[in-house]
Amino acid sequence: MSVTDLLWHECGGNGRQTVLLLHGLGATGAVWSGVQRVLATRPVRWITPDLSGHGLSPWRSHYSVGQLATDLAPLVRDAEELYVLGHSLGAYLGLALASRWFGVRVVGVLGVGPKITWSEADLQGTREFAARPVRWYAQEAEASARYRRVSGLDEKIASAELLARSVMHGEEGFRLTQDPRTFMVAGAPFATLVASGDCAVKLARGERDSMVSLDELRAHEPGAVDIAGAGHNVHAEDPAAVVALLDQLLAHG
């Protein structure tokens, strides 16, 4: 584990192929713990950061897909053969990196559960979240419960392991490590990012994911698939199924 000037991240595995694991809005890289264990059986290297404004990574004065991708690029600029597995917001960032605007060459992106359609009500809600002050809680359990609600990682889906780096203690009590201003990233044009990506793209979702439909995904990638029995946090619910889809990209690298 290490901290650069930009992002906290951890690495593991060995191999010619590198997989960058990118979490969604409000989460931390700890949500990939199950996927990391599955990848340990493959000859690949993986890198898992906490995105800017999340976990142990620094906060910024402003957030956008471009800014987040700029922070990520130094972590993978020297990767020999780079793939991105991104959940929700992480899928947007993988596609942004694949555009080559950030000095990175991406061979393939697997995007899981990206929200594609943003209504005006959705965007208004994210603006309101971004404008809220940091909320403090008297007890760590209260802050952890709030994180589970925000991230969708309830006890049925995720153990305490997947909650790492989500809550911190300060002079006023406990708070989420997420900067509320990270909600500024919502609403980026998914179609533009897909069109700009210079790599193989595969999209998927949990079949019970209410944030995006299979038809929406297939409008951008006709081979998009459902993962049976899973919801929005499919990477936490069924890591093996997600890595099986990733294997399809790796096999054609």
ZIZISUL-V567882 format. One record per helix or strand. SS is the DSSP state (H for helix, E for strand). FROM is the first residue (numbers start at 1). TO is the last residue. If there is no record, write none. Layout:
SS,FROM,TO  SS,FROM,TO
//
This chain:
E,2,3  E,8,13  E,17,22  H,29,39  E,44,49  H,65,76  E,81,87  H,89,98  E,106,112  H,120,131  E,137,137  H,140,151  H,160,163  E,167,170  E,173,176  H,180,185  H,190,196  E,200,206  H,214,218  E,225,227  H,234,237  H,239,251
//
